[in-house]
Amino acid sequence: MKTYMANARTVERKWYVVDAEGVPLGRLASKVAAILRGKNKPVFTPNVDTGDFVIVVNSDKALLTGKKLEDKFYRYHTGYIGGLKEVAYGKLMAERSDLAVYEAVRGMLPKNSLGRQMIKKLRVYKGAEHNHAAQKPEALKVF
């Protein structure tokens, strides 16, 4: 019996839409990262991008439990000397919740060229509307 190994040309990709309303951010990110990676498919191969496209809507209604809105920070560097900046997640979720979801998912993907290829299949929107109706995405219940 031969072991099946997927390759990039034979992978069939689907589109999923995930509603983030009322879902904790970390739980949402781990499910979305698994779908982007392809772990929900029987043809999963670790060295091939076998994942599907994911659209996340209502990112502004995702939850952070406990005191994370005040105590957790999003940190980035401007590239200049002394350019480390940090923004509290309370402010980040109010102003750029799509970035918060994007970065949470990106942190759960591999840190190599394969991970950079996988994150390109993620689309995050603040509201309930998205412009990918032509791809006929399936609704995916996270929790």
N, C-alpha and C positions, 0 to 999 in steps of 0.2 A: 504494500500500500504506500503510495507516495504522499508526502506532505505538501499541502497547497501553500504556495507563497504568492501573495498578491504583488502586482506591479502597478505602476502609476497609470498605465494605459488601459488596464482592464477594470479599474475601480469605477463602480456606478455611484454617483453622488446624488443625494436627496437634499431638499431644503426643509428645514424645520423652523417654526416660529415658537418662541418661548415667552410667556408672560411672566415678568418679574414681580408683579404686584403681590405684596405680602410675603415674599420669599426671602429668607436670610441670604445675604450677599455671598457668603462662603459656600453655602449649599448649592446655590444657583451656579456659581462659578465652577464648582467641581463637576456638576452634571454637564454643563456646556463644554468644559474642557475634555471630558470623556467622549462626547459626541464629535467634537472637532478632531480628536485624535483617532477615532474610529473604533474605540473599545467596545461599542455596542454592537458591532458586526461580527459574524463568525469568520470573516476573512481578515481579521485584524493581523497585521504584520508590523512588528515594532519599528522596522527601518523604512517603512513606506507610509506616505500620507494617505490613509484609507478613510479619512473622516468625511463628514458631511458639512454642508453649509448651515449656519445657525443665525437666526434673526432674533434678537432680544428686544422686546418692547416694554414700555412702562418702567424703564430703569430708574426713574425718579421715585418710584413707589417700592423699591427694594428696601429691605430692613437691615439695620445693624443693631444687634442685641447688646444689652448691657450698657456700659459707658463708653462704647467705641466712638460715638459721635464726638465726644470731647477728648478722649485719651489717645485715639489712633490718628496718625498723621500720614499723609501722602508726601513723600520726599522726592525731590528731583534736583538735578544740578544744571546750572545754566551753561557751564563750560568755562566760565571765568573764575579767577582766583577768588575763593571765599563765596562762591555762588551757590551754596547749598540752600535750597528753599524748602519750606514745609508748609503744608496746608492741612488744617484739621478736617477730618472726614465730615463733620457737620456742615462746614462751608462747602466742601467738595460735592457732597450729595445734593446740596441746595442749588449749586451753580452748574456743575458739570458731572451729573450722575452717570452719564454715558461713559466718561473717562474712568470713573471708579469701577464700573462693571468690566470695562475693557481690560484694565490693569489687573483686576482680580483674576480674570480668566487667563491672561497672559502669564501671570505668575505660576499657574498650574500646568503650563505646557513645557515641553523640553526646551532647554536653553541652548539650542543649536540651530542650524539652518533648517532643519525639519520643523522645529517649533515656529520659526519665523514664517514658514510656508503655511502652517496650520492656522495661525492667527489671522491670516488674510481672508479666511472663510467666515469670519465673525462680523456681523453688523449689529450695532447697538443704537437704539432710538429711545429718546426720553419719553415720548408720548406713545399712544396706542397705534399710531399710523406708521406705515412703512411703505416704501415704493418698490416692493419686490413681488407684487401680485402675479406678474407674468411667469414667475418661476413655480407657482402653485405650491407654496410651502404648506407642510402639514403641521397642525397644532400639536405641540408636545407638552404634556403636563409634567412639570418638574416635581411638585409636591401637592 
